[in-house]
Amino acid sequence: MFPFSSHHYQLRLWLAAGGIDPDADLRLMVTPPPFMAASLANGSIDGFCVGAPWNSVAAQAGAGRILHASREIVANCPEKVLALRAGFALANRPCVSALSAAIREAADWSADPAHLDALVELLVKAAITQQEWARISAALLRDILAPRSGASPLATLRLDREATRANRDHARWLFRQMVDAHQVVSLPENEAIALSVYRPDLGDAPAGPSVLPLDLDLSPGP
């Protein structure tokens, strides 16, 4: 995993919880997610921390087993963000508000169980081109978005709008992980920079009426 990714920090925390020094007892390396299952199968790596569906791909191929969902290591771990250059964001506040409103509305739509099938079809259509991968991914996505009865609620992917909000507690957490990984010096001014990047005030600004059309066209493309 990339050394500045949340997966890297989750893996370090998991190793440390088991008494393993991630800086001295093993070697962490970067492997592109689509190649992780094959790398595990051929012995190039001994394990990995990755976003779905590559963990399930490895398990289905018999190359390994899934030990934990990421949220069992760090609940509500910060992940993807809407990032803009500061100058652009400040000079184009209406645009930023509209983008943020679109994400909030998409989050509300995606979190509605009634939209699960449409969401899965939309994601597969957008990201997968090979027919076999589409079939596998659709099954995996349903497990990720709506785990089977009896599964841990921690395995459920959060899609609600609060999960998409720029939360400065996430900035503090990421800064602490970067310090522990020896990527940045623990100084108040460095933490202040990390906090300043998160601008919930820009994302929370109203953007008027609905900006996201929900009559999504899921028909097969040409």
N, CA, C and O of each residue as an XYZ file, in Angstrom:
888
protein
N       0.837     -1.191      0.000
C       0.000      0.000      0.000
C       0.877      1.247      0.000
O       2.000      1.232      0.503
N       0.344      2.331     -0.575
C       1.077      3.585     -0.657
C       1.389      4.088      0.756
O       0.515      4.033      1.621
N       2.603      4.577      1.015
C       2.988      4.917      2.392
C       2.216      6.061      3.016
O       2.280      6.246      4.231
N       1.476      6.848      2.213
C       0.675      7.923      2.796
C      -0.812      7.608      2.727
O      -1.642      8.514      2.795
N      -1.154      6.333      2.592
C      -2.552      5.923      2.521
C      -3.062      5.512      3.891
O      -2.282      5.157      4.775
N      -4.371      5.563      4.059
C      -4.948      5.112      5.325
C      -4.704      3.619      5.522
O      -4.606      3.157      6.659
N      -4.605      2.851      4.422
C      -4.315      1.419      4.547
C      -2.954      1.199      5.202
O      -2.784      0.285      6.009
N      -1.988      2.044      4.848
C      -0.658      1.934      5.443
C      -0.728      2.154      6.948
O      -0.120      1.412      7.719
N      -1.463      3.161      7.355
C      -1.559      3.466      8.783
C      -2.354      2.403      9.533
O      -2.025      2.075     10.673
N      -3.402      1.861      8.903
C      -4.155      0.782      9.548
C      -3.276     -0.448      9.743
O      -3.325     -1.087     10.794
N      -2.480     -0.777      8.744
C      -1.611     -1.936      8.857
C      -0.580     -1.737      9.958
O      -0.299     -2.663     10.719
N      -0.020     -0.550     10.050
C       0.951     -0.274     11.110
C       0.312     -0.423     12.495
O       0.921     -0.984     13.406
N      -0.904      0.075     12.646
C      -1.596     -0.042     13.935
C      -1.881     -1.509     14.271
O      -1.729     -1.934     15.416
N      -2.295     -2.271     13.258
C      -2.595     -3.691     13.482
C      -1.341     -4.456     13.877
O      -1.372     -5.279     14.793
N      -0.238     -4.184     13.186
C       1.024     -4.854     13.516
C       1.480     -4.490     14.928
O       1.885     -5.357     15.702
N       1.409     -3.202     15.253
C       1.847     -2.749     16.577
C       0.994     -3.369     17.684
O       1.503     -3.684     18.759
N      -0.313     -3.543     17.416
C      -1.195     -4.157     18.417
C      -0.806     -5.606     18.694
O      -1.094     -6.138     19.765
N      -0.148     -6.240     17.721
C       0.303     -7.616     17.902
C       1.746     -7.721     18.362
O       2.319     -8.811     18.378
N       2.343     -6.580     18.741
C       3.712     -6.591     19.237
C       4.765     -6.623     18.148
O       5.917     -6.965     18.416
N       4.395     -6.273     16.926
C       5.340     -6.271     15.806
C       5.714     -4.835     15.478
O       4.843     -3.984     15.300
N       7.005     -4.571     15.400
C       7.489     -3.243     15.040
C       7.489     -3.134     13.514
O       8.285     -3.799     12.851
N       6.595     -2.293     12.941
C       6.517     -2.224     11.481
C       7.764     -1.635     10.833
O       7.940     -1.750      9.620
N       8.625     -1.013     11.616
C       9.842     -0.419     11.064
C      11.061     -1.327     11.183
O      12.073     -1.101     10.520
N      10.964     -2.366     12.035
C      12.140     -3.198     12.287
C      11.928     -4.682     12.031
O      12.874     -5.390     11.688
N      10.698     -5.162     12.192
C      10.471     -6.609     12.156
C      10.077     -7.149     10.788
O      10.059     -8.363     10.585
N       9.763     -6.273      9.859
C       9.381     -6.722      8.519
C       9.584     -5.579      7.541
O       9.960     -4.472      7.928
N       9.332     -5.858      6.269
C       9.499     -4.828      5.236
C       8.145     -4.540      4.593
O       7.504     -5.427      4.028
N       7.733     -3.298      4.694
C       6.501     -2.866      4.045
C       6.836     -2.384      2.639
O       7.803     -1.646      2.449
N       6.047     -2.796      1.659
C       6.316     -2.434      0.283
C       5.020     -2.050     -0.425
O       3.927     -2.367      0.044
N       5.155     -1.370     -1.549
C       3.997     -0.924     -2.320
C       3.727     -1.919     -3.448
O       4.620     -2.251     -4.228
N       2.483     -2.385     -3.519
C       2.040     -3.261     -4.611
C       0.720     -2.720     -5.128
O      -0.188     -2.504     -4.324
N       0.563     -2.491     -6.419
C      -0.713     -2.008     -6.948
C      -1.846     -2.968     -6.575
O      -1.691     -4.179     -6.736
N      -2.964     -2.468     -6.089
C      -4.058     -3.352     -5.647
C      -4.458     -4.446     -6.628
O      -4.674     -5.578     -6.195
N      -4.570     -4.163     -7.953
C      -4.978     -5.250     -8.858
C      -3.994     -6.405     -8.917
O      -4.349     -7.492     -9.374
N      -2.748     -6.189     -8.458
C      -1.731     -7.241     -8.515
C      -1.532     -7.938     -7.174
O      -0.700     -8.838     -7.065
N      -2.288     -7.531     -6.149
C      -2.027     -8.065     -4.811
C      -2.358     -9.541     -4.683
O      -1.606    -10.290     -4.059
N      -3.470     -9.970     -5.262
C      -3.839    -11.383     -5.149
C      -2.785    -12.266     -5.797
O      -2.384    -13.280     -5.224
N      -2.331    -11.886     -6.994
C      -1.311    -12.672     -7.688
C       0.008    -12.634     -6.931
O       0.714    -13.640     -6.864
N       0.349    -11.479     -6.357
C       1.604    -11.365     -5.599
C       1.564    -12.221     -4.349
O       2.580    -12.788     -3.946
N       0.390    -12.318     -3.731
C       0.242    -13.185     -2.563
C       0.357    -14.648     -2.973
O       0.984    -15.446     -2.276
N      -0.248    -14.994     -4.102
C      -0.230    -16.380     -4.564
C       1.173    -16.845     -4.945
O       1.524    -18.001     -4.709
N       1.988    -15.949     -5.536
C       3.320    -16.377     -5.971
C       4.395    -16.147     -4.917
O       5.576    -16.381     -5.173
N       3.991    -15.688     -3.728
C       4.938    -15.543     -2.628
C       5.732    -14.262     -2.620
O       6.649    -14.111     -1.813
N       5.400    -13.321     -3.511
C       6.122    -12.051     -3.524
C       5.840    -11.234     -2.272
O       6.694    -10.470     -1.821
N       4.637    -11.394     -1.705
C       4.274    -10.740     -0.451
C       3.632    -11.769      0.459
O       3.135    -12.796     -0.002
N       3.646    -11.490      1.750
C       3.065    -12.410      2.728
C       1.661    -12.001      3.153
O       0.939    -12.798      3.752
N       1.270    -10.772      2.849
C      -0.054    -10.293      3.222
C      -0.213     -8.876      2.713
O       0.742     -8.262      2.239
N      -1.424     -8.363      2.816
C      -1.636     -6.995      2.365
C      -2.846     -6.388      3.056
O      -3.696     -7.093      3.601
N      -2.901     -5.069      3.020
C      -4.046     -4.301      3.493
C      -4.512     -3.465      2.316
O      -3.754     -2.641      1.804
N      -5.753     -3.665      1.876
C      -6.211     -3.048      0.635
C      -7.711     -2.806      0.707
O      -8.409     -3.417      1.515
N      -8.192     -1.926     -0.131
C      -9.624     -1.724     -0.240
C     -10.265     -2.804     -1.088
O      -9.614     -3.421     -1.930
N     -11.544     -3.024     -0.856
C     -12.290     -4.000     -1.654
C     -12.326     -3.552     -3.115
O     -12.264     -2.353     -3.388
N     -12.424     -4.492     -4.060
C     -12.720     -5.912     -3.843
C     -11.497     -6.815     -3.847
O     -11.635     -8.037     -3.898
N     -10.290     -6.231     -3.792
C      -9.086     -7.037     -4.022
C      -8.832     -8.043     -2.902
O      -8.209     -9.078     -3.138
N      -9.306     -7.754     -1.681
C      -9.183     -8.746     -0.618
C     -10.048     -9.971     -0.927
O      -9.613    -11.111     -0.758
N     -11.277     -9.717     -1.380
C     -12.175    -10.826     -1.715
C     -11.694    -11.586     -2.940
O     -11.882    -12.800     -3.029
N     -11.078    -10.887     -3.883
C     -10.527    -11.561     -5.064
C      -9.466    -12.573     -4.641
O      -9.441    -13.696     -5.144
N      -8.594    -12.179     -3.721
C      -7.552    -13.091     -3.241
C      -8.160    -14.285     -2.514
O      -7.709    -15.418     -2.686
N      -9.186    -14.029     -1.699
C      -9.814    -15.121     -0.960
C     -10.520    -16.081     -1.913
O     -10.426    -17.297     -1.745
N     -11.226    -15.548     -2.914
C     -11.919    -16.402     -3.871
C     -10.955    -17.239     -4.703
O     -11.283    -18.348     -5.123
N      -9.758    -16.693     -4.938
C      -8.752    -17.416     -5.722
C      -8.001    -18.441     -4.879
O      -7.178    -19.191     -5.404
N      -8.279    -18.479     -3.577
C      -7.586    -19.418     -2.700
C      -6.172    -18.995     -2.353
O      -5.374    -19.806     -1.882
N      -5.855    -17.719     -2.586
C      -4.496    -17.228     -2.324
C      -4.306    -16.788     -0.882
O      -3.173    -16.654     -0.421
N      -5.391    -16.562     -0.170
C      -5.266    -16.103      1.211
C      -6.615    -16.038      1.886
O      -7.628    -16.444      1.317
N      -6.625    -15.523      3.110
C      -7.853    -15.369      3.880
C      -7.966    -13.935      4.363
O      -6.954    -13.277      4.607
N      -9.187    -13.451      4.503
C      -9.433    -12.115      5.044
C      -9.486    -12.223      6.562
O     -10.336    -12.924      7.111
N      -8.586    -11.536      7.232
C      -8.530    -11.598      8.691
C      -9.439    -10.570      9.346
O     -10.090    -10.862     10.349
N      -9.486     -9.374      8.784
C     -10.289     -8.307      9.379
C     -10.834     -7.389      8.292
O     -10.203     -7.193      7.253
N     -12.008     -6.832      8.545
C     -12.449     -5.681      7.773
C     -11.716     -4.470      8.317
O     -11.408     -4.414      9.507
N     -11.435     -3.502      7.462
C     -10.643     -2.350      7.907
C     -11.297     -1.625      9.066
O     -10.604     -1.099      9.938
N     -12.638     -1.588      9.090
C     -13.314     -0.878     10.169
C     -13.234     -1.615     11.495
O     -13.571     -1.057     12.539
N     -12.786     -2.879     11.458
C     -12.529     -3.586     12.714
C     -11.169     -3.192     13.285
O     -10.887     -3.445     14.456
N     -10.341     -2.584     12.470
C      -9.047     -2.077     12.933
C      -9.184     -0.619     13.352
O      -8.765     -0.241     14.446
N      -9.770      0.200     12.480
C     -10.022      1.617     12.778
C     -11.444      1.928     12.328
O     -11.712      2.034     11.132
N     -12.346      2.073     13.281
C     -13.731      2.382     12.942
C     -13.813      3.772     12.320
O     -13.187      4.717     12.799
N     -14.597      3.885     11.243
C     -14.793      5.171     10.568
C     -13.475      5.793     10.134
O     -13.277      7.001     10.260
N     -12.589      4.973      9.630
C     -11.279      5.464      9.195
C     -11.438      6.429      8.029
O     -12.163      6.129      7.080
N     -10.774      7.586      8.080
C     -10.864      8.532      6.960
C     -10.282      7.926      5.691
O      -9.292      7.194      5.725
N     -10.916      8.247      4.582
C     -10.481      7.687      3.301
C     -10.495      8.756      2.224
O      -9.778      9.750      2.332
N     -11.301      8.567      1.184
C     -11.286      9.464      0.027
C     -11.807     10.851      0.388
O     -12.640     10.994      1.284
N     -11.318     11.863     -0.307
C     -11.729     13.241     -0.049
C     -11.961     13.985     -1.361
O     -11.451     13.599     -2.413
N     -12.738     15.056     -1.273
C     -12.831     16.022     -2.365
C     -11.787     17.090     -2.067
O     -11.947     17.874     -1.132
N     -10.723     17.124     -2.855
C      -9.605     18.038     -2.610
C      -9.478     19.040     -3.750
O      -9.517     18.673     -4.924
N      -9.328     20.298     -3.389
C      -9.168     21.379     -4.348
C      -8.021     22.270     -3.906
O      -7.721     22.357     -2.715
N      -7.382     22.927     -4.855
C      -6.364     23.905     -4.499
C      -7.010     25.026     -3.704
O      -8.121     25.449     -4.023
N      -6.326     25.515     -2.666
C      -6.893     26.524     -1.778
C      -7.318     27.772     -2.544
O      -8.399     28.312     -2.307
N      -6.474     28.225     -3.455
C      -6.794     29.425     -4.210
C      -8.063     29.264     -5.022
O      -8.902     30.164     -5.064
N      -8.204     28.105     -5.673
C      -9.404     27.845     -6.476
C     -10.636     27.787     -5.581
O     -11.667     28.379     -5.901
N     -10.531     27.068     -4.448
C     -11.683     26.897     -3.566
C     -12.179     28.232     -3.030
O     -13.386     28.468     -2.975
N     -11.266     29.101     -2.638
C     -11.652     30.393     -2.076
C     -12.197     31.336     -3.141
O     -13.043     32.181     -2.848
N     -11.722     31.199     -4.363
C     -12.164     32.089     -5.440
C     -13.442     31.593     -6.112
O     -14.069     32.334     -6.869
N     -13.831     30.353     -5.843
C     -14.991     29.765     -6.512
C     -15.910     29.084     -5.496
O     -16.263     27.915     -5.655
N     -16.285     29.808     -4.475
C     -17.098     29.222     -3.401
C     -18.425     28.646     -3.894
O     -18.812     27.572     -3.434
N     -19.145     29.310     -4.811
C     -20.388     28.691     -5.288
C     -20.149     27.334     -5.951
O     -20.948     26.412     -5.789
N     -19.061     27.217     -6.688
C     -18.737     25.941     -7.327
C     -18.427     24.881     -6.275
O     -18.879     23.741     -6.383
N     -17.656     25.259     -5.261
C     -17.321     24.320     -4.189
C     -18.579     23.885     -3.449
O     -18.734     22.709     -3.118
N     -19.479     24.833     -3.188
C     -20.727     24.499     -2.504
C     -21.557     23.526     -3.331
O     -22.144     22.587     -2.793
N     -21.604     23.757     -4.654
C     -22.377     22.871     -5.523
C     -21.771     21.473     -5.560
O     -22.499     20.482     -5.513
N     -20.447     21.384     -5.645
C     -19.784     20.083     -5.632
C     -20.062     19.341     -4.327
O     -20.354     18.146     -4.330
N     -19.969     20.062     -3.218
C     -20.206     19.447     -1.915
C     -21.656     18.997     -1.775
O     -21.934     17.926     -1.235
N     -22.575     19.824     -2.265
C     -23.989     19.451     -2.206
C     -24.267     18.206     -3.046
O     -25.070     17.354     -2.664
N     -23.598     18.113     -4.187
C     -23.771     16.930     -5.033
C     -23.300     15.675     -4.314
O     -23.940     14.627     -4.399
N     -22.182     15.780     -3.605
C     -21.670     14.630     -2.861
C     -22.620     14.264     -1.724
O     -22.866     13.083     -1.480
N     -23.156     15.272     -1.025
C     -24.097     14.984      0.060
C     -25.343     14.285     -0.477
O     -25.833     13.329      0.124
N     -25.851     14.766     -1.608
C     -27.051     14.158     -2.172
C     -26.761     12.751     -2.677
O     -27.582     11.847     -2.522
N     -25.586     12.571     -3.282
C     -25.207     11.226     -3.728
C     -25.078     10.284     -2.541
O     -25.446      9.113     -2.632
N     -24.553     10.795     -1.419
C     -24.424      9.974     -0.217
C     -25.796      9.560      0.302
O     -26.000      8.402      0.666
N     -26.743     10.505      0.337
C     -28.094     10.177      0.795
C     -28.722      9.110     -0.098
O     -29.331      8.161      0.395
N     -28.571      9.271     -1.416
C     -29.143      8.309     -2.350
C     -28.490      6.938     -2.185
O     -29.179      5.918     -2.158
N     -27.176      6.916     -2.077
C     -26.445      5.644     -1.987
C     -26.730      4.915     -0.686
O     -26.696      3.685     -0.648
N     -27.011      5.659      0.387
C     -27.247      5.039      1.691
C     -28.647      4.446      1.811
O     -28.925      3.715      2.761
N     -29.525      4.748      0.870
C     -30.892      4.235      0.898
C     -30.892      2.784      0.430
O     -30.526      2.515     -0.714
N     -31.297      1.831      1.290
C     -31.294      0.407      0.880
C     -32.103      0.143     -0.382
O     -31.832     -0.818     -1.102
N     -33.087      0.979     -0.655
C     -33.913      0.769     -1.843
C     -33.128      0.977     -3.131
O     -33.558      0.538     -4.198
N     -31.990      1.637     -3.038
C     -31.185      1.927     -4.225
C     -29.992      0.977     -4.387
O     -29.147      1.186     -5.257
N     -29.923     -0.062     -3.551
C     -28.752     -0.934     -3.564
C     -28.490     -1.542     -4.937
O     -27.370     -1.468     -5.443
N     -29.505     -2.139     -5.540
C     -29.296     -2.795     -6.836
C     -28.856     -1.786     -7.894
O     -27.954     -2.069     -8.683
N     -29.487     -0.613     -7.915
C     -29.111      0.407     -8.889
C     -27.694      0.902     -8.640
O     -26.953      1.173     -9.585
N     -27.312      1.023     -7.357
C     -25.964      1.477     -7.018
C     -24.924      0.467     -7.485
O     -23.912      0.843     -8.076
N     -25.170     -0.812     -7.221
C     -24.239     -1.859     -7.645
C     -24.091     -1.847     -9.160
O     -22.975     -1.911     -9.677
N     -25.209     -1.765     -9.871
C     -25.161     -1.771    -11.327
C     -24.405     -0.553    -11.849
O     -23.638     -0.650    -12.806
N     -24.629      0.587    -11.215
C     -23.950      1.814    -11.624
C     -22.444      1.700    -11.424
O     -21.671      2.077    -12.304
N     -22.023      1.182    -10.275
C     -20.595      1.048     -9.985
C     -19.920      0.059    -10.921
O     -18.813      0.306    -11.400
N     -20.580     -1.054    -11.180
C     -20.010     -2.047    -12.085
C     -19.890     -1.479    -13.493
O     -18.866     -1.651    -14.154
N     -20.930     -0.808    -13.943
C     -20.922     -0.238    -15.284
C     -19.831      0.810    -15.434
O     -19.209      0.920    -16.490
N     -19.601      1.581    -14.373
C     -18.631      2.671    -14.444
C     -17.195      2.172    -14.375
O     -16.315      2.775    -14.990
N     -16.929      1.095    -13.651
C     -15.548      0.717    -13.361
C     -15.089     -0.566    -14.024
O     -13.882     -0.780    -14.143
N     -15.987     -1.424    -14.459
C     -15.609     -2.748    -14.944
C     -15.995     -2.885    -16.416
O     -17.102     -2.525    -16.817
N     -15.075     -3.405    -17.204
C     -15.357     -3.596    -18.623
C     -15.447     -5.071    -19.000
O     -16.231     -5.420    -19.882
N     -14.683     -5.937    -18.372
C     -14.709     -7.349    -18.721
C     -15.923     -8.015    -18.088
O     -16.208     -7.798    -16.910
N     -16.640     -8.828    -18.866
C     -17.891     -9.413    -18.404
C     -17.696    -10.257    -17.148
O     -18.510    -10.178    -16.228
N     -16.639    -11.059    -17.089
C     -16.430    -11.912    -15.921
C     -16.173    -11.072    -14.680
O     -16.704    -11.363    -13.609
N     -15.354    -10.023    -14.822
C     -15.089     -9.145    -13.677
C     -16.377     -8.473    -13.219
O     -16.591     -8.285    -12.022
N     -17.235     -8.112    -14.169
C     -18.496     -7.466    -13.809
C     -19.339     -8.398    -12.947
O     -19.940     -7.973    -11.961
N     -19.376     -9.694    -13.335
C     -20.175    -10.646    -12.560
C     -19.631    -10.794    -11.146
O     -20.392    -10.767    -10.178
N     -18.306    -10.952    -11.024
C     -17.699    -11.112     -9.709
C     -17.879     -9.845     -8.877
O     -18.236     -9.915     -7.701
N     -17.633     -8.699     -9.484
C     -17.669     -7.454     -8.744
C     -19.064     -7.140     -8.229
O     -19.210     -6.610     -7.127
N     -20.092     -7.459     -9.011
C     -21.448     -7.207     -8.560
C     -21.740     -7.974     -7.280
O     -22.334     -7.435     -6.347
N     -21.319     -9.241     -7.239
C     -21.536    -10.047     -6.037
C     -20.754     -9.487     -4.858
O     -21.273     -9.406     -3.745
N     -19.508     -9.103     -5.103
C     -18.681     -8.569     -4.023
C     -19.241     -7.249     -3.511
O     -19.273     -7.012     -2.304
N     -19.680     -6.399     -4.417
C     -20.200     -5.094     -4.007
C     -21.426     -5.242     -3.123
O     -21.592     -4.492     -2.161
N     -22.282     -6.196     -3.438
C     -23.470     -6.384     -2.596
C     -23.076     -6.823     -1.193
O     -23.699     -6.405     -0.218
N     -22.054     -7.657     -1.081
C     -21.589     -8.080      0.238
C     -20.996     -6.905      1.010
O     -21.160     -6.809      2.226
N     -20.304     -6.009      0.299
C     -19.668     -4.866      0.941
C     -20.697     -3.829      1.381
O     -20.606     -3.272      2.475
N     -21.677     -3.579      0.511
C     -22.659     -2.529      0.786
C     -23.783     -3.005      1.693
O     -24.380     -2.195      2.403
N     -24.081     -4.282      1.688
C     -25.161     -4.822      2.515
C     -24.783     -6.222      2.959
O     -25.246     -7.195      2.365
N     -23.943     -6.355      4.003
C     -23.485     -7.675      4.452
C     -24.650     -8.600      4.788
O     -25.727     -8.161      5.192
N     -24.395     -9.897      4.606
C     -25.417    -10.894      4.896
C     -25.808    -10.874      6.370
O     -25.062    -10.385      7.218
N     -26.974    -11.407      6.656
C     -27.482    -11.456      8.025
C     -26.476    -12.142      8.940
O     -25.946    -13.203      8.611
N     -26.222    -11.536     10.076
C     -25.282    -12.093     11.032
C     -23.884    -11.541     10.905
O     -23.052    -11.762     11.785
N     -23.599    -10.813      9.808
C     -22.272    -10.229      9.634
C     -22.092     -9.055     10.592
O     -23.062     -8.412     10.996
N     -20.856     -8.790     10.943
C     -20.567     -7.676     11.836
C     -20.989     -6.365     11.195
O     -20.708     -6.142     10.017
N     -21.672     -5.474     11.957
C     -22.034     -4.167     11.381
C     -20.806     -3.353     11.009
O     -20.895     -2.415     10.217
N     -19.657     -3.711     11.579
C     -18.428     -2.994     11.248
C     -18.000     -3.259      9.814
O     -17.203     -2.511      9.249
N     -18.532     -4.330      9.224
C     -18.144     -4.662      7.854
C     -18.888     -3.818      6.829
O     -18.539     -3.810      5.648
N     -19.915     -3.107      7.286
C     -20.721     -2.318      6.367
C     -19.995     -1.039      5.978
O     -19.458     -0.331      6.830
N     -19.984     -0.757      4.702
C     -19.376      0.470      4.200
C     -20.326      1.632      4.454
O     -21.481      1.595      4.030
N     -19.846      2.661      5.142
C     -20.686      3.828      5.412
C     -20.810      4.690      4.168
O     -19.818      5.014      3.515
N     -22.050      5.055      3.852
C     -22.310      5.885      2.682
C     -23.099      7.146      3.036
O     -23.441      7.926      2.147
N     -23.389      7.353      4.313
C     -24.198      8.498      4.706
C     -23.425      9.804      4.539
O     -22.200      9.796      4.425
N     -24.148     10.925      4.523
C     -23.520     12.205      4.232
C     -22.511     12.624      5.310
O     -21.536     13.306      4.995
N     -22.720     12.237      6.560
C     -21.769     12.620      7.598
C     -20.415     11.963      7.362
O     -19.379     12.505      7.747
N     -20.428     10.785      6.723
C     -19.167     10.107      6.418
C     -18.366     10.854      5.363
O     -17.161     10.635      5.236
N     -19.016     11.732      4.605
C     -18.316     12.469      3.557
C     -17.885     13.861      4.009
O     -17.223     14.572      3.253
N     -18.245     14.262      5.216
C     -17.972     15.625      5.678
C     -16.493     15.782      6.037
O     -15.869     14.850      6.545
N     -15.938     16.967      5.768
C     -14.546     17.263      6.121
C     -14.443     17.435      7.632
O     -14.751     18.500      8.166
N     -14.016     16.397      8.304
C     -13.972     16.360      9.764
C     -12.537     16.594     10.232
O     -11.645     15.821      9.884
N     -12.303     17.638     11.008
C     -10.945     17.946     11.443
C     -10.397     16.936     12.439
O      -9.188     16.883     12.663
N     -11.271     16.133     13.040
C     -10.766     15.024     13.860
C     -10.019     14.022     12.984
O      -9.070     13.382     13.436
N     -10.447     13.888     11.737
C      -9.735     13.015     10.800
C      -8.342     13.568     10.511
O      -7.374     12.814     10.404
N      -8.252     14.883     10.387
C      -6.946     15.503     10.147
C      -6.008     15.240     11.322
O      -4.828     14.948     11.127
N      -6.532     15.342     12.530
C      -5.705     15.087     13.718
C      -5.228     13.634     13.733
O      -4.067     13.354     14.028
N      -6.138     12.718     13.410
C      -5.780     11.299     13.409
C      -4.707     11.022     12.362
O      -3.723     10.339     12.646
N      -4.893     11.547     11.160
C      -3.913     11.328     10.096
C      -2.564     11.932     10.467
O      -1.522     11.336     10.194
N      -2.576     13.101     11.084
C      -1.318     13.724     11.490
C      -0.591     12.842     12.504
O       0.624     12.664     12.417
N      -1.332     12.292     13.462
C      -0.691     11.419     14.463
C      -0.092     10.182     13.802
O       0.993      9.739     14.179
N      -0.797      9.623     12.818
C      -0.263      8.440     12.136
C       0.999      8.785     11.352
O       1.939      7.992     11.306
N       1.022      9.960     10.740
C       2.204     10.381      9.990
C       3.391     10.592     10.918
O       4.528     10.288     10.558
N       3.127     11.113     12.113
C       4.194     11.269     13.106
C       4.731      9.898     13.508
O       5.943      9.683     13.542
N       3.815      8.969     13.813
C       4.237      7.632     14.255
C       4.985      6.885     13.146
O       5.821      6.027     13.429
N       4.685      7.211     11.891
C       5.360      6.567     10.763
C       6.633      7.307     10.359
O       7.262      6.973      9.354
N       7.008      8.315     11.151
C       8.243      9.085     10.923
C       8.206      9.832      9.590
O       9.236     10.008      8.939
N       7.016     10.266      9.195
C       6.854     10.985      7.938
C       6.808     12.495      8.133
O       6.981     13.255      7.180
N       6.575     12.927      9.371
C       6.489     14.349      9.675
C       6.884     14.547     11.137
O       6.714     13.653     11.965
N       7.409     15.723     11.438
C       7.843     16.025     12.806
C       6.642     16.529     13.604
O       5.853     17.336     13.113
N       6.517     16.050     14.829
C       5.400     16.446     15.681
C       5.631     17.839     16.251
O       6.191     17.992     17.337
N       5.198     18.842     15.516
C       5.299     20.231     15.936
C       3.919     20.876     15.836
O       3.162     20.552     14.921
N       3.572     21.780     16.754
C       2.256     22.432     16.691
C       1.976     23.081     15.345
O       0.854     23.020     14.842
N       3.000     23.704     14.760
C       2.774     24.372     13.484
C       2.471     23.375     12.363
O       1.717     23.687     11.441
N       3.059     22.173     12.442
C       2.757     21.151     11.436
C       1.326     20.637     11.594
O       0.622     20.424     10.607
N       0.907     20.440     12.840
C      -0.475     20.001     13.073
C      -1.455     21.079     12.617
O      -2.514     20.760     12.076
N      -1.119     22.335     12.825
C      -1.990     23.426     12.394
C      -2.170     23.416     10.883
O      -3.261     23.685     10.380
N      -1.098     23.107     10.161
C      -1.194     23.012      8.701
C      -2.143     21.884      8.312
O      -2.984     22.050      7.428
N      -2.005     20.738      8.974
C      -2.875     19.601      8.672
C      -4.340     19.955      8.915
O      -5.206     19.601      8.114
N      -4.617     20.649     10.012
C      -5.989     21.021     10.330
C      -6.538     22.048      9.338
O      -7.721     22.018      8.997
N      -5.674     22.952      8.879
C      -6.128     24.024      8.002
C      -6.577     23.516      6.639
O      -7.339     24.187      5.942
N      -6.109     22.338      6.263
C      -6.483     21.769      4.963
C      -7.959     21.380      4.941
O      -8.604     21.440      3.894
N      -8.489     20.985      6.086
C      -9.881     20.550      6.173
C     -10.774     21.771      6.350
O     -10.622     22.508      7.324
N     -11.713     21.999      5.416
C     -12.554     23.185      5.426
C     -14.039     22.800      5.408
O     -14.703     22.932      4.380
N     -14.551     22.328      6.540
C     -15.977     21.980      6.577
C     -16.866     23.189      6.321
O     -17.999     23.036      5.864
N     -16.367     24.389      6.610
C     -17.182     25.584      6.390
C     -17.491     25.776      4.905
O     -18.565     26.261      4.552
N     -16.555     25.399      4.038
C     -16.809     25.503      2.600
C     -17.787     24.430      2.146
O     -18.696     24.700      1.361
N     -17.597     23.225      2.638
C     -18.464     22.124      2.218
C     -19.866     22.205      2.774
O     -20.798     21.664      2.179
N     -20.039     22.884      3.929
C     -21.354     22.955      4.556
C     -22.216     24.076      3.988
O     -23.405     24.159      4.299
N     -21.636     24.932      3.164
C     -22.396     26.065      2.628
C     -23.540     25.568      1.764
O     -23.364     24.634      0.982
N     -24.735     26.192      1.896
C     -25.877     25.749      1.077
C     -25.635     25.998     -0.399
O     -24.952     26.950     -0.779
N     -26.200     25.133     -1.225
C     -26.021     25.256     -2.673
C     -27.341     25.328     -3.414
O     -27.386     25.086     -4.620
N     -28.433     25.662     -2.704
C     -29.715     25.793     -3.367
C     -30.396     24.449     -3.539
O     -30.151     23.534     -2.752
N     -31.254     24.302     -4.556
C     -32.013     23.062     -4.754
C     -31.132     21.912     -5.205
O     -29.922     22.054     -5.384
N     -31.771     20.783     -5.381
C     -31.066     19.559     -5.781
C     -30.151     19.795     -6.977
O     -30.534     20.438     -7.955
N     -28.923     19.257     -6.879
C     -27.966     19.429     -7.968
C     -27.622     18.095     -8.630
O     -26.870     18.074     -9.605
N     -28.154     16.989     -8.124
C     -27.808     15.677     -8.675
C     -29.049     14.995     -9.223
O     -29.954     14.685     -8.448
N     -29.132     14.746    -10.526
C     -30.289     14.025    -11.060
C     -30.236     12.563    -10.642
O     -29.241     11.879    -10.883
N     -31.308     12.085    -10.015
C     -31.308     10.722     -9.510
C     -31.991      9.749    -10.465
O     -32.078      8.558    -10.166
N     -32.479     10.230    -11.610
C     -33.025      9.307    -12.609
C     -31.874      8.797    -13.461
O     -31.770      9.104    -14.649
N     -31.003      8.004    -12.819
C     -29.778      7.550    -13.443
C     -30.061      6.570    -14.580
O     -30.905      5.683    -14.452
N     -29.358      6.736    -15.676
C     -29.495      5.851    -16.817
C     -28.553      4.668    -16.637
O     -27.339      4.808    -16.778
N     -29.113      3.508    -16.326
C     -28.309      2.317    -16.100
C     -28.410      1.326    -17.246
O     -28.015      0.168    -17.106
N     -28.935      1.773    -18.379
C     -29.046      0.876    -19.520
C     -27.674      0.585    -20.095
O     -26.777      1.421    -19.983
N     -27.483     -0.575    -20.707
C     -26.173     -0.929    -21.268
C     -25.715      0.093    -22.300
O     -26.517      0.608    -23.079
N     -24.450      0.373    -22.296
C     -23.887      1.321    -23.251
C     -23.784      0.692    -24.634
O     -24.057     -0.496    -24.807
N     -23.387      1.502    -25.624
C     -23.268      0.966    -26.993
C     -22.153     -0.053    -27.094
O     -21.915     -0.603    -28.170
